[in-house]
């Protein structure tokens, strides 16, 4: 089964510590909605697709702790499901996530490789 790599460049996500530091749910929702809008803009730059299963490889260079990258994974996975690119983000479909600090990467950029198994262009 073929695996196709789709690479997108995303900005630094909101800080996980900041989002959950006593913020009202509406404030947290706005952070999520704003970041998901950016994800959709990046996905619109490539041809539409679906895939049977997927994995994410996230490389970043920012001052945020590595675990803040989980927001990139969460918001991207939710968007892929909402937009019909993948059926679900449960373990049956979302197989793996890797988050790595890359000191050689451009500052405040999160380079995400979506590894799509059984990729189908729309």
C-alpha positions, 0 to 999 in steps of 0.5 A: 500500500502506497504512502504519500507524504503531504508537507505543510508549514504551520505557525507556532501554536498557542501555548498549552500552558496559556490555554489552560491557565484558567481561561474561559472555554470561549477563549480556548475555543477562539484559540482553537478556531483561529489555529484551525483556520490557518490549517485550512488555509494551508490545506487549500494550497494543496489538492484535496485528498483522502487517506485510509490511515495517517501518521504525523511527523512534526518538526519545529523550532520555537521556544515552546516546550516540545509537548506544546506541539500536541496542539498542532497534532490535535487541531490538525487531526480534528480538521482532517476529520471535519474536512473529510480527509480521514474517517476518524482520528481514533487509533484505527485511523491515526497511527502515530505522531512524532514531535521533534525539536529541530534547531536548524528549522525556521524559528516559530515554524512547525513543519508537519508531514502527513503520511497518508496510507492509501492516498486518494486525490479528490 
